[in-house]
């Protein structure tokens, strides 16, 4: 009896790695590093994780997990509650609907696909924040975050791929 039970526990823990690691990266992404004014200008790590897992293993990144990840990000950043969840779910929907094409792409096209998705998601987040906060927000932070996200995507995709190969099998 212990064998099958332990196998199920092992499978459940391995299946939780993508979502758990995504939460960890969102938390790490909020650590300030040398920027004046106290603003955290980091890549959109939640979107990077959602994009990677939705393309490669959507079964391990369910929509409810994407929602919770966005909510967690909103709580950490102090942004309008729900914007992160909505925009990540919107991006997740785009990715999952195009998954059969995306899985066949090589690294350069996948990187370009991430850039297009990030642009759409981050523009919607910026516009939604303007509407909910009822004040004009400078696009400079969004542009910087978008640029950083696109620049570091290959590194994080490589890290997530190694995680997938070693832990999930």
Secondary structure, 3 states (H helix, E strand, C coil): CHHHHHHHHHHHHHHHHHHHHHHHHHHHCCCCCCCHHHCCCCCCHHHHHHHHHHHHCHHHCCHHHHHHHHHHHHHHHCCCCCHHHHHHHHHHHHHHHCHHHHCCCCHHHHHHHHHHHHHHHHHHHHHHHHHHHCCCCCCHHHHHHHHHHHHHHHHHHHHHHHHHHHHHC
